[in-house]
């Protein structure tokens, strides 16, 4: 179990460092900036590579919402849920801390304004979307993402295709919802940067736990219903 916890922490840290790092370090440069598409692909690639590398050890959740969806879907033991969630949050915090150490090396870097890719709504939404829109988007995107995870890792799935499919699903989710919330669908990914930024990021963090977990639990119920013999 210790190896599984360490794998979950490493994978979640890589997701935060790779995904949020692309937004913080490479998004805003006029000549080499990667733009919204690049950030979405970075999240998807980080997740796919983490699953390929560490999935054989822990199952490659790297997201409390995925773990909850698997528990509700009857695919993961509930007794292992707390340990996985703690490992994922600690990994995300470590990834956010490493990202801060790198990003703060730039002259003029300000943690509060740059945000380390923290999720937010209202005045902290990239597109100025309010709480209702953010809540609805996060529930829907989490439902769709976790349902894809459940489907491509199920007994009827094509062997070996899961990491790529899950990575592409996460990239698609980011393309849709980065303008709304910077995209969470992952409470651990939201918690790491929020703990580093503090202030508004911590005040709004509740939404990025409630919405993804609600969407994930609904996906677990739906998957179980569709696949019931």
C-alpha positions in Angstrom: 0.0 0.0 0.0 2.9 2.4 0.7 4.1 2.0 -2.9 0.6 2.7 -4.1 0.4 5.9 -2.0 3.8 7.1 -3.2 2.9 6.4 -6.8 -0.3 8.4 -6.4 1.6 11.3 -4.9 4.2 11.3 -7.6 1.6 11.1 -10.4 -0.5 13.9 -9.0 2.6 16.1 -8.5 3.7 15.5 -12.1 0.2 16.5 -13.2 0.3 19.8 -11.3 3.9 20.5 -12.3 3.3 19.7 -16.0 -0.2 21.1 -16.4 -0.1 24.2 -14.1 3.6 24.7 -15.0 2.7 25.1 -18.7 0.2 27.8 -17.8 2.5 29.6 -15.4 5.8 29.3 -17.2 4.9 29.1 -20.9 1.5 30.7 -21.5 2.0 34.4 -21.7 5.1 34.9 -23.9 4.3 36.6 -27.2 6.8 34.6 -29.3 6.9 31.2 -27.6 3.6 31.2 -25.6 1.7 27.9 -26.0 -1.8 29.4 -25.6 -5.0 27.7 -24.4 -4.5 24.7 -26.7 -1.0 24.1 -25.4 -2.0 24.2 -21.8 -4.9 21.8 -22.4 -2.5 19.4 -24.2 0.0 19.8 -21.4 -2.5 18.6 -18.8 -3.6 15.7 -21.1 0.0 14.6 -21.8 1.0 14.9 -18.1 -1.9 12.7 -17.1 -1.3 10.1 -19.9 2.4 9.8 -19.2 1.8 9.5 -15.5 -0.7 6.7 -16.0 1.6 4.8 -18.4 4.5 5.2 -15.9 2.8 4.7 -12.5 -0.6 3.2 -13.3 0.7 -0.4 -13.0 1.6 0.4 -9.4 -1.5 2.3 -8.1 -4.0 2.2 -10.9 -3.2 5.7 -11.9 -6.0 7.8 -10.3 -4.1 11.0 -9.4 -7.4 12.6 -8.7 -9.8 12.3 -5.7 -12.7 12.6 -8.1 -11.5 9.6 -10.1 -11.1 7.6 -6.9 -14.6 8.5 -5.7 -16.0 7.6 -9.1 -14.4 4.2 -9.0 -15.6 3.6 -5.4 -19.2 4.5 -6.4 -18.9 2.5 -9.5 -18.0 -0.6 -7.5 -14.5 -0.7 -9.0 -12.3 0.3 -6.0 -12.6 -0.6 -2.3 -13.9 2.3 -0.2 -11.5 1.4 2.6 -8.6 2.6 0.4 -10.2 5.9 -0.5 -8.8 8.0 2.4 -5.2 7.0 1.9 -5.4 7.7 -1.9 -6.9 11.1 -1.3 -4.3 12.1 1.2 -1.5 10.9 -1.1 -2.9 12.8 -4.0 -3.3 16.1 -2.1 0.3 15.8 -0.7 1.6 15.1 -4.2 -0.3 18.1 -5.6 1.1 20.4 -2.8 4.6 19.2 -3.6 4.1 19.8 -7.3 2.8 23.3 -6.6 5.7 24.0 -4.2 8.3 23.0 -6.9 6.5 25.1 -9.4 6.7 28.1 -7.1 10.4 27.6 -6.6 10.9 27.7 -10.3 8.5 30.4 -11.2 9.7 32.8 -8.4 13.1 32.9 -10.1 11.7 35.3 -12.6 12.1 39.0 -11.8 8.7 40.6 -10.9 6.9 37.3 -10.2 4.1 37.8 -7.8 2.4 34.8 -6.3 -1.0 36.5 -5.6 -1.4 37.8 -9.1 0.2 34.9 -11.1 -1.7 32.3 -9.0 0.2 29.2 -9.9 -2.7 28.1 -12.1 -5.1 28.2 -9.2 -8.8 27.7 -9.9 -11.3 30.5 -9.4 -14.7 32.0 -10.3 -16.1 35.6 -10.6 -13.2 38.0 -10.6 -10.8 35.1 -10.6 -12.3 33.4 -13.6 -10.2 33.9 -16.7 -13.4 34.8 -18.6 -15.2 36.5 -15.7 -17.8 33.7 -15.2 -19.7 33.6 -11.9 -20.1 31.0 -9.3 -23.2 29.3 -10.8 -21.5 28.9 -14.2 -18.3 27.6 -12.6 -20.2 25.1 -10.4 -22.3 23.8 -13.3 -19.3 23.5 -15.6 -17.2 21.7 -13.1 -19.9 19.2 -12.3 -20.5 18.5 -16.0 -16.9 18.3 -17.0 -16.1 16.0 -14.0 -19.0 13.8 -14.8 -17.9 13.4 -18.4 -14.2 12.9 -17.5 -14.8 10.3 -14.8 -17.3 8.5 -17.0 -14.6 8.2 -19.7 -12.1 6.9 -17.1 -14.6 4.3 -15.9 -15.5 3.2 -19.5 -11.9 2.9 -20.9 -10.7 1.0 -17.9 -13.7 -1.3 -17.7 -13.8 -5.0 -18.5 -15.1 -4.3 -22.1 -12.4 -1.7 -22.9 -9.7 -2.2 -25.5 -6.5 -3.2 -23.6 -3.7 -0.6 -23.6 -5.8 2.3 -24.8 -6.8 3.7 -21.4 -4.0 6.2 -20.7 -4.2 7.9 -24.1 -8.0 8.1 -24.0 -8.0 9.5 -20.5 -5.3 12.1 -21.4 -7.2 13.2 -24.5 -10.4 13.5 -22.4 -8.7 15.7 -19.9 -7.3 17.8 -22.7 -10.8 18.2 -24.2 -12.2 19.2 -20.8 -9.5 21.9 -20.4 -10.3 23.3 -23.9 -13.9 23.8 -22.8 -13.5 25.0 -19.2 -10.2 26.9 -18.9 -12.0 30.2 -19.7 -14.5 29.5 -16.9 -12.4 28.3 -14.0 -8.9 27.4 -15.2 -10.3 23.9 -15.1 -10.2 21.7 -12.0 -12.1 18.4 -12.3 -9.5 17.4 -9.7 -9.7 18.6 -6.1 -6.1 17.7 -5.4 -4.9 19.7 -8.4 -6.9 22.6 -7.1 -5.7 22.3 -3.5 -2.0 22.3 -4.2 -1.9 25.8 -5.9 -4.6 27.1 -3.5 -2.6 26.3 -0.4 0.4 28.1 -2.0 -1.5 31.2 -3.1 -3.8 31.5 0.0 -6.4 34.3 0.2 -9.0 34.2 -2.5 -7.8 30.8 -3.8 -8.5 29.1 -0.5 -11.8 31.0 -0.1 -13.0 29.6 -3.4 -11.5 26.1 -3.0 -14.7 24.6 -1.7 -16.3 24.7 -5.1 -13.4 22.7 -6.6 -14.0 19.9 -4.1 -17.8 19.9 -4.1 -18.4 20.1 -7.9 -15.8 17.5 -9.0 -16.8 15.0 -6.3 -20.5 15.4 -7.2 -19.9 14.9 -10.9 -17.6 11.9 -10.2 -20.2 10.2 -7.9 -22.9 10.8 -10.5 -20.6 9.2 -13.2 -20.1 6.2 -11.0 -23.8 5.7 -10.6 -24.4 6.1 -14.3 -21.6 3.7 -15.3 -22.9 1.1 -12.9 -26.4 1.5 -14.3 -25.3 1.2 -17.9 -23.1 -1.8 -17.2 -25.4 -3.7 -14.9 -26.1 -7.2 -16.2 
